[in-house]
Amino acid sequence: MKRLIGGLFAAFALLIGATIYIAYRSWDGLVDRRYSEAGANEFAEREAEARAGFTATLPDRYRAGENRFRAVLSTSSGPLRGARVTLDAMRIEGPRNDRSFSLQEEAPGAYAADVFLPLPGQWTFSLSVDADPLHARRRWTAVAQPSDAAGALRGEGGRR
């Protein structure tokens, strides 16, 4: 009887330890400790975007591997110039493959960068635009299709 209780206690302690370890290893930082402040700032930024007439034209197709990402940004007074623009690409499955890219101004209002998405599947993107006094952010989710080279290796390529 004592062995049974001791064994149950050991199994319970082992399960608790494994749960804590898994929770620690899989933490992805989704909790914002300043949620109320961040929410108020988000609404204020959205109102400033609307007053400035901010618009962003973004690509709608992505593939695993190398992509040329180009965003066209403008306000009601014309193309957005001299802004600091950052693109964050985050994998839904966890932070291991998250990436951040700094976009360079190619032409007035056109910002671009070479973006590498290592895996196909669901990605969340966040475009941050910092052009004092305008601070804008766009978030969206898209599926990165397998690259043509990977499809050809699997026998999915078209005629040659």
Secondary structure, DSSP 8 states (H G I E B T S, - for coil): -HHHHHHHHHHHHHHHHHHHHHHHHT------TTHHHHHHHHHHHHHHHHHHT-EEE----EESEEEEEEEEEEETTEE--S-EEEEEEEETT-GGG-EEEEEEEEETTEEEEEEEE-S-EEEEEEEEEEETTEEEEEEEEEEEE--HHHHHHTT-----
